[in-house]
Amino acid sequence: MRSAQDLLAELNASDESPRIEAKRSREIGKSIMETVIAFANEPALGGGYLLLGVNWEVDVKGDTRYWAEGVPDPNKAQ
């Protein structure tokens, strides 16, 4: 299993990944359920990673920067 830091580093390097989805919310809602269903309906991907509690901003160059927010230890399973 990959660490949260590794997944965030990949997002920061590429800005998009078909296997990694970052959400600001830490609660299960419609957007999160849609992501889970999308991962489940793409058997060729073999699943994916859903990161909760991630914030992001777009800098002046148009690059998106992601970071964990409101999560004391992003690699610790709760």
C-alpha positions as CSV (number, residue, x, y, z in Angstrom):
1,M,0.0,0.0,0.0
2,R,1.3,3.4,-0.9
3,S,1.6,6.2,1.7
4,A,-0.5,9.4,1.6
5,Q,2.7,11.4,1.1
6,D,3.6,9.3,-2.0
7,L,0.2,9.8,-3.4
8,L,0.2,13.5,-2.8
9,A,3.7,13.8,-4.3
10,E,2.4,12.0,-7.4
11,L,-0.5,14.4,-7.7
12,N,1.8,17.4,-7.2
13,A,4.1,16.1,-9.9
14,S,1.5,15.3,-12.5
15,D,-1.7,17.2,-11.3
16,E,-3.9,14.4,-12.5
17,S,-4.1,10.6,-12.1
18,P,-6.8,8.2,-13.2
19,R,-6.1,6.2,-10.0
20,I,-5.9,9.0,-7.4
21,E,-8.7,11.3,-6.4
22,A,-8.3,14.0,-3.8
23,K,-11.3,15.4,-1.9
24,R,-11.5,18.2,0.6
25,S,-14.3,16.6,2.6
26,R,-13.7,14.1,5.3
27,E,-17.4,13.0,5.3
28,I,-19.0,10.6,3.0
29,G,-21.3,12.4,0.6
30,K,-22.5,12.2,-3.0
31,S,-19.1,13.3,-4.5
32,I,-17.2,10.6,-2.6
33,M,-19.7,7.9,-3.5
34,E,-19.5,8.9,-7.2
35,T,-15.7,8.4,-7.0
36,V,-16.0,5.0,-5.3
37,I,-18.5,3.9,-8.0
38,A,-16.3,5.2,-10.8
39,F,-13.3,3.2,-9.4
40,A,-15.5,0.1,-9.1
41,N,-16.8,0.5,-12.7
42,E,-13.3,0.7,-14.3
43,P,-12.0,-2.9,-13.9
44,A,-9.0,-2.2,-16.1
45,L,-7.7,0.3,-13.5
46,G,-7.7,-2.2,-10.7
47,G,-9.2,0.3,-8.3
48,G,-7.8,3.5,-7.1
49,Y,-6.9,5.7,-4.1
50,L,-9.3,8.2,-2.6
51,L,-7.6,10.8,-0.4
52,L,-9.8,12.6,2.1
53,G,-8.9,15.8,3.9
54,V,-6.8,17.2,1.0
55,N,-6.9,20.8,0.0
56,W,-5.4,22.4,-3.1
57,E,-4.8,25.7,-4.8
58,V,-3.8,26.7,-8.4
59,D,-0.7,28.9,-8.5
60,V,-0.1,31.7,-11.0
61,K,1.5,29.3,-13.5
62,G,-1.7,27.2,-13.5
63,D,-0.1,24.3,-11.6
64,T,-2.2,22.7,-8.8
65,R,-0.6,22.1,-5.4
66,Y,-2.1,19.5,-3.1
67,W,-1.6,19.1,0.7
68,A,-3.2,17.2,3.6
69,E,-5.3,19.5,5.8
70,G,-6.9,18.9,9.1
71,V,-5.4,15.4,9.3
72,P,-2.8,15.1,12.1
73,D,-1.1,12.0,10.6
74,P,-2.1,11.3,7.0
75,N,-0.6,7.8,6.9
76,K,-2.3,6.6,10.1
77,A,-5.4,4.5,9.5
78,Q,-8.2,5.8,11.7
